[in-house]
C-alpha cells in the first residue's frame, strides 16, 4: 500500500538509497532520525541533470518514492509559507501532487519527475523549452539498466514512449482541483505515517510538529490557488504528451535504408494536370470554385519588402510574394523547430517551412498528405512528399523570416474547371542555411539509376526537355548542420493510384537519403 508504514529494515534500505550511504545502521532511533532529516532536507531545484535522472530512478524503489514525495511536498509548502501569494509556487506544488495520484505507475512517475523539474525551473516563462530540454534526460533515464529491466519484465514488446504518452493523457484527463486536493490529503497522511515513530524521539517532536503545521496551513489555503493552477498544469502536460508523441514518431520513421523507399520519381506537370482533370472522384486536396485566399500582388509589396531585405530579412521573388495571402516580417528565436515536407528529389534545406504547431496540425489531420497539399497549396509536380526534415534554431540564436497564410494556387490549364489548392495555413520562408547537393541520375525503363554519370544542376538545366525526362533529381548530400532527417512521413510518395503502376526507383545509398543525425 502506498501509505503503509515501512518497518525498520525497509526504512534503512530506502534511506541508504536516498543518501548514498551504505553504512549499517542498527539502532531504530537513528533510522527514524535519518528519515526526518531526509524529509526535512532542502529540495534543490538546481540539481545537476545526472542527479535528476538518479532521483527519478530511485523513485521506482519501494518506500523511496514515498520519502521523495514527502520531501518534495514539504519543500513546496515551506516555499509557499514564505510567500503564499506566489502563484508559480502553487503550480510547482501541483506538479508534486500529481506524483501522489494513486493510479500513477512508478515508471510514469519517474518520467514526470524529470519533466516537472525542468518545468518548475522555467518559472512558467518557457515551458516549451523546458519540456524539450527534459526530453534528452527522459531518454537517458529510460536507458538506465534498472529501468530497462523493469520495462522488459512488466512492459515487454511495448513502444514505451507511446505507453508513457497514453498514461499521461489519462493523468491529464482526470486532472481537477478535487483530485489535487485529494492527493494533498494523501501526502499529509503519508507524512504522518513516515514521521509517526520519530515523534517520540527527543529533539524531533517540535521539528515534526512545526513541519506538519506548515503543510496543514498550506493545505487549508489550497482550494482556490490549486484551481487557478489547472490551466498552466494542463498546458505543461499537453506539451509533455506532444513531446513524447513526436519523439516516438521520429524514432519510428527515420529513413535508414533507401532501398526500401517506395519512390517513383517526381510527377511531370503535364501528367499531373491530366490526372487532376480526369481523376474521379477528384483528390480531396483539389478544391473547385472561387479561391478563398487571394495571392498578393508583388507590385503592392515590393517596396516594403526590399526595405526589410536591407535589414537582413530574406529576399523574395515575385512568386514567393504571390504564395502568400497575407505576409509579415518576423524574428523566430531559439530554441525553436521548423519543419519541411520534402521528397528524395527535393532539397532537405529549402525556402518553405512550417512551425511545429502547423506540422502537428497536419500530422493530426484525418489525411495528413491531403491536408498538407490543400492548406499549404503544394502541387504534386512540385514536391512528391514522403519525407520531412527538422531545422533546429539553437538557444541564443534567431532567424529573420517571412510568415503568413499560404495563398490559393491554380494553374492555367485548370482555370476552366476552377480547380485550385485552397491554402490558408501558415507558411514560413527563410534562407539562412546551406543548400543540399543535388545530382541528376540517368534512369532506365526498369527504374535503375546509373551512378556512373550523374549530372550537376547546371549541366541538367542545359538539356532539352526530352533529355531531361531521362534523368531523376536525387538529393545527394545534406550540408546544413542544423538540419535533422530525413524522416519518413508514413504518407507514401504518390498522390494517384495510377502512379503505383510506375516503376519504383531504387535510390543510391548516399548521405542525402539516409538520416543524418
Secondary structure, DSSP 8 states (H G I E B T S, - for coil): -TT----HHHHHHHHHHHH--------HHHHHHHHHHHHHS---TT--HHHHHHHHHHTTSTTHHHHHHHHHHHHHHHHHHH-TT-HHHHHHHHHHHHTT-TT--HHHHHHHHHHHHHHHHHTTS-HHHHHHHHHHHHHHHHTSHHHHHHHHHHSTT--HHHHHHHHHHHHHHH--HHHHHHHHHHHHHHHHHHHTGGGGSTTTHHHHHHHHHHHHHHHHTHHHHHHHTHHHHHHHHHHHHHHHHHHHHHHHHB---GGG--B-----HHHHHHHHHH-SS--TT-EESS-SS----HHHHHHHHHHHHHTT-----HHHHHTBSS-EEEEEESSEEEEEEE-TTS-SS-SEEEEHHHHHHHHTSTTHHHHHHHHHT--TTT----EEEEEEE-TT-EEEEEEEEB--B--GGGTTTTEEB---SEEEE---S---EEEEEEB-TTS-B-SSS-B-HHHHHTS-HHHHTTEEEEEEE---TTEEEEEE-SS-S-SSGGGGGS--B-----GGGS---
